[in-house]
Amino acid sequence: MSRKVLVIARDSAIALNYEKALCPAGYAVHFYDHPAAGVLAAMAGGFDLILIGQTTPEPDALEILRQIKTARVPTKVVIVSREATVEAAVAAIREGAADYLREPASAEDLRSVIDRFADSRPVDPAPGTPVIPSEYPQGFEGMLSRCPAMWEVFSLIRRIAPTDSTVLVTGESGTGKEMVARAIHRHSRRRDFPLLACDCTALAPTLLESELFGHAKGSFSGAIATKQGLFEVAHRGSLLLDEVANLSLETQRKLLRVLESRKVRKVGDTVEHDVDIRLIGTTNRVLAEMVKEGEFRADLYYRLNVVPIFLPPLRDRPGDVPLLAMVFLERFSREMDVPCGGFSEEAMRQLESYSWPGNVRELRNIVERLAVLYGGACIELSHLPTEVRESDVISLAQSPRTWEELKRLKRRITEDMERQFLCDALARCAQNITQAAESVGMQRSNFHALLRIRGVKPETRRDG
């Protein structure tokens, strides 16, 4: 069987030279001139060796190497570069390269390095063993994914981060919107200055305006001193407006003026101050629909939606549940200083079949609970929470064949709709049970009872 070599290089001439040197000897060369596509291919596995050639312009070979190593790809990586200095070789080895060759590399050198490292590939685990992947991508800036849609998000972050364009991050609650905002800031030219976050659901409109724009001494009862707002404090940095859909129309008007003029005036003051910030907004609601209903200003929406980033829900990210479940279990097991027992195949299949209405946040919380209760043991199906263990895979494309299947399907659909109904009501009312009950026309006691029956808990807001 021929050995497979992955080549990542901008210059197609390099790949042609490698093919001429290796193909006659029975090696199969797979070439990618786009670094991101090459990294994805490396993560997919199946290669005996990875060669990273000259990749100017950026990212350079070391950056590609870091991405591959961060993804825990077990295949050995060799860098082939025109920069043949001792310092460059040491830097590459320190970052995890198996070897460092000078470009152009001879056919003998290439064959020798392949023969030297190709036999060290790990053997796949035997069928029936617990689901404990030995390799899984670590994603980007703490966001883990095997899903191409998420890698498109990571690529978009890299492209737009160096600019000052306003970004609107959308997606369901628990998908990681705030993590995207922080990744944008860390890769921007403003990373040496603060990233400040404001939860637009946490304060009444008057207090929120004071938080954003600041206030002058004596401007209202309790204003005993002049206060800077977040726009001023975040000067030259970034400002995150979390759940921007919850801004009142009056606050929206004032925010639009700041974005257009790049000047901010404190509440109760007459002087305007220049501000230089990059604005990042997040929301779990569809602003375009809110604009149609008159709940959100169209002009502000267009100001915010310069670069839209949509985070797909966990149920639409195939392959991510096993990845995230194992990463979280390893993390919590390490924190508790107990062995990581992994998941049984049956338990993992059930985790994958669950719809995860709370997305990554819900998965993380459930895995933490499992680690606390069953730390060190292999997680079995019986260990899973009731709502996960008893969930069925529902397909509306195929009608039920029996009366029992129909009843089970109707019950599952009803439960899912009620759960989503509760989550949406809480999201609209900043997780306030009393307000959510009033908004949907239910008594608080009945609303609270339904929350308990469906296993829905108001969120303690942390990441977006």
Secondary structure as GFF3:
##gff-version 3
##sequence-region A 1 464
A	DSSP	beta_strand	4	8	.	.	.	ID=ss1
A	DSSP	alpha_helix	12	22	.	.	.	ID=ss2
A	DSSP	three_ten_helix	23	25	.	.	.	ID=ss3
A	DSSP	beta_strand	28	32	.	.	.	ID=ss4
A	DSSP	alpha_helix	35	44	.	.	.	ID=ss5
A	DSSP	beta_strand	49	52	.	.	.	ID=ss6
A	DSSP	alpha_helix	61	70	.	.	.	ID=ss7
A	DSSP	beta_strand	77	81	.	.	.	ID=ss8
A	DSSP	alpha_helix	86	94	.	.	.	ID=ss9
A	DSSP	beta_strand	99	102	.	.	.	ID=ss10
A	DSSP	alpha_helix	107	117	.	.	.	ID=ss11
A	DSSP	three_ten_helix	118	120	.	.	.	ID=ss12
A	DSSP	alpha_helix	148	160	.	.	.	ID=ss13
A	DSSP	beta_strand	167	171	.	.	.	ID=ss14
A	DSSP	alpha_helix	177	186	.	.	.	ID=ss15
A	DSSP	beta_strand	195	199	.	.	.	ID=ss16
A	DSSP	alpha_helix	205	213	.	.	.	ID=ss17
A	DSSP	beta_strand	214	215	.	.	.	ID=ss18
A	DSSP	beta_strand	227	228	.	.	.	ID=ss19
A	DSSP	alpha_helix	230	233	.	.	.	ID=ss20
A	DSSP	beta_strand	238	242	.	.	.	ID=ss21
A	DSSP	three_ten_helix	244	246	.	.	.	ID=ss22
A	DSSP	alpha_helix	249	261	.	.	.	ID=ss23
A	DSSP	beta_strand	263	265	.	.	.	ID=ss24
A	DSSP	beta_strand	272	274	.	.	.	ID=ss25
A	DSSP	beta_strand	278	283	.	.	.	ID=ss26
A	DSSP	alpha_helix	287	292	.	.	.	ID=ss27
A	DSSP	alpha_helix	298	304	.	.	.	ID=ss28
A	DSSP	beta_strand	307	311	.	.	.	ID=ss29
A	DSSP	three_ten_helix	314	316	.	.	.	ID=ss30
A	DSSP	alpha_helix	320	335	.	.	.	ID=ss31
A	DSSP	alpha_helix	345	353	.	.	.	ID=ss32
A	DSSP	alpha_helix	359	374	.	.	.	ID=ss33
A	DSSP	three_ten_helix	381	383	.	.	.	ID=ss34
A	DSSP	alpha_helix	386	389	.	.	.	ID=ss35
A	DSSP	alpha_helix	403	428	.	.	.	ID=ss36
A	DSSP	alpha_helix	433	440	.	.	.	ID=ss37
A	DSSP	alpha_helix	444	454	.	.	.	ID=ss38
###
